[in-house]
Amino acid sequence: MVTMNQEIKQLYARIELLEKENKASAEIIRDLSPSQCMFTQSKDGILIFDHNDKIVDANPAFCESIKMDKSAMIGQYLSNIVPINKHFKPGKQREILKHKDNVRGILSIHIGKKTKDFHFTTSILDKSGLYMCTLRDITSKRLLEKKVKKNEELYTDLFIEALDGIIFWRGSGEILNANEAACRIFECTHDELLHKRLDDFVYEKNERYHRILKELFAKGGIRDELVFLMPNGQIKSLEFTVKLNSVEGYHMTIFRNVSERHRMEKELRESELKFRRIFEGALEGIFLWNDHYQIVDINQSGQKMLQMSKDELIGVSLHSILNDCNITDDELKQQINSIQNDGHSGGSLSITLKTGRKKHFEFSNKLNVFSNLSMTTFKDITEKLEMEEQLRKSDTLNVIGELAAGIAHEIRNPMTALKGFIQLLEDSIEEDHTMYFNVITTELSRIDSIITEFLILAKPQAVKFLEKDLAQIMKETVDLLSAQAVLHNVQFRTYYEKNLPLVFCESNQMKKVFINIIKNAIEVMPKGGYITISLQNTRDNKLHISIRDEGSGIPGHKIKKLGEPFYTTKERGTGLGLMVTYKIIEEHNGTIEVESKLGAGTVFHIYLPYIKKAGKQ
């Protein structure tokens, strides 16, 4: 900055000298007569023209300055060598000369494709009616003036009006000059700063401070940050850049107050830490996604619910997740539109996990929670839905049980009498009526079977659980139903894993379960086919029994109702068989899952826990 001030002063001095020389030449020309000696030897350009601005004569100095021969110039008009926007000046100067002896000003003249600026003085030559104009080239002077102005503006922009604090100091640390920004940063007036040293403001001259000084004098410049104590007691973190011997041997330091930035960064870190604790500690699953519907983060609860790691989920599109949930295109569009229009959406969906387990989730979406990220929260409602279903079935079973007990009691007494009289009449039935007798007997047996199933629902059965081989029970059941299968052109395919563990169960009840499911499988294949039965062990200490048929399949909305009282897909069925089946499996702490596809058949999956070690369940 010191060098810049000196250069500006030198430019001003040169301009002043040029002005003095110009003024002296004009006075000489005005005082002397226009003799041939003066005209030809003058260093300034001299131009003589008439009242029509036609050039009559020009001295060698002017011809040289505009690079034109005298012969080519004489006879030209001033308008030929003056820019168009300056054509008004010759006429204006004639008007002025009517009232004054001379007129002065600045005129631009064409020099080829360029122009030069001349300071001119025009006066009337005696009574000849001619005008004499002396011209001095001030192009360099004008350039110097522009440069001075530019340097002044640069000085103002870089130092005085800079937003960062700038301080010049000696090798001892004594402050020589400072701009207004530096005064504001150090909470001092300009005069107060000039009486201080930079290290007076350093809050703590510790090992780090001395390391910075050592590095500064070794490299000649440094950029770092320190804590400074202001005269009013404020403590500020200042970022600084130091350059040694920057101007005339003096050193320059540029300061920037970063205290506010540090405070904001600290608040941001604390805020992020709070969010992370809430995010990771939430019991509900939470994941964040961007404008492209891609997951960018997920908490621990979400990973646990979906049984997937963060690496597997980050980058995955919400569209793919919703598509995997068997949501229709219309439902998917509705969810996306709801998010875009309302900023939020919600609902429930079902997802089949990698383990094959189907889970139900309730979710809520919120658009642009922060940093152009949106948030989805979700919770597992599988157990809730299962409990609600169990309560509904339990209420239904209680009602059915009470009803069944009354109906069974009222029907069984007349049934006993009917069966007795039928048996008495058996010997007296004519051969032609044997068919009717057989139908009556069969239907009475069917009624008795229904009553028995009612009674199973009506009251708890006294059962004894023992360790049994389910493969053996299944073999006995298949042998029992083989004759019925042959009548319907149905064949069995069986796969029993070796060394299957024993299961605590009531063998007759399990046989009833298998009979109900296999009989249903036979009945849904009127044209014959295969029933595939398999028993195998699972990793979670359960025995998996699957019974697959090749029937017409069951629609999805009907599968949910299987096992409900009086719900059946058969024309003459009561629905009690499957209801009893579900109840028996439930009493054995097992589960039943039904998988079906229209036109491809149905599979009943039964899962029963087994005893890994004797005496432990």
Secondary structure by P-SEA (a helix, b strand, c coil): caaaaaaaaaaaaaaaaaaaaaaaaaaaaaaccccaaaaaaccbbbbbbccccccccccaaaaaaacccccccccccccccccccccaaaaaaaaaaacccbbbbbbbbbcccbbbbbbbbbbbcccccbbbbbbbbaaaaaaaaaaaaaaaaaaaaccccccbbbbbbccccccccccaaaaaaacccaaaaaacccccccccccaaaaaaaaaaaacccccbbbbbbcccbbbbbbbbcccccccccbbbbbbbbaaaaaaaaaaaaaaaaaaaaaaaaccbbbbbbccccccccccaaaaaaacccccccccccaaaaaaaacccaaaaaaaaaaaaacccccccccccccccbbbbbbbcccccccccbbbbbbbbaaaaaaaaaaaaaaaaaaaaaaaaaaaaaaaaaaaaaaaaaaaaacccccccaaaaaaaaaaaaaaaaaaaaaaaaaacccccccccccaaaaaaaaaaaaaaaaaaacbbbbbbbbcbbbbbbccaaaaaaaaaaaaaaaaaacccbbbbbbbbbcccccbbbbbbbbbcccccaaaaaacccccccccccccaaaaaaaaaaaaaacbbbbbbbbcccbbbbbbbbbbbcccccc
